[in-house]
Amino acid sequence: MRAISGRAVLRQAFRHLEHEVPGKVARVLRNLRHPAAKWIRLPVGILFVIGGIFSILPFLGLWMLPLGLLLMAYDIPFLRKPVGRFTIWAVRKWALLRQRFFPQRPHR
């Protein structure tokens, strides 16, 4: 069995996440994955991680930490596989919870 590269795991994680979020958010995530967006992606990722650390403040929240790590992992190779796997796991858990508590909601 061949090991999956960190880049492939991360691409899969982004696809899973883009499928679960609203269309405009998915479009922004797709644009941030573009190679030319590196100079935007890294600072935004760092700001999200810092914002996630200060999650006690009203607008800042814990949701910012994994999103910031996901954005940073695109450019930092050793983060790709663990962050990608965590994102895939979290998106699957979120989908199951949403399905359980809101079964009537149509899936996009």
Rosetta blueprint (number, residue, H / E / L):
1 M L
2 R L
3 A L
4 I L
5 S L
6 G H
7 R H
8 A H
9 V H
10 L H
11 R H
12 Q H
13 A H
14 F H
15 R H
16 H H
17 L H
18 E H
19 H H
20 E H
21 V L
22 P L
23 G H
24 K H
25 V H
26 A H
27 R H
28 V H
29 L H
30 R H
31 N H
32 L H
33 R H
34 H L
35 P H
36 A H
37 A H
38 K H
39 W H
40 I H
41 R H
42 L H
43 P H
44 V H
45 G H
46 I H
47 L H
48 F H
49 V H
50 I H
51 G H
52 G H
53 I H
54 F L
55 S L
56 I L
57 L L
58 P L
59 F L
60 L L
61 G L
62 L L
63 W L
64 M H
65 L H
66 P H
67 L H
68 G H
69 L H
70 L H
71 L H
72 M H
73 A H
74 Y L
75 D L
76 I L
77 P H
78 F H
79 L H
80 R H
81 K H
82 P H
83 V H
84 G H
85 R H
86 F H
87 T H
88 I H
89 W H
90 A H
91 V H
92 R H
93 K H
94 W H
95 A H
96 L H
97 L H
98 R H
99 Q H
100 R H
101 F H
102 F L
103 P L
104 Q L
105 R L
106 P L
107 H L
108 R L
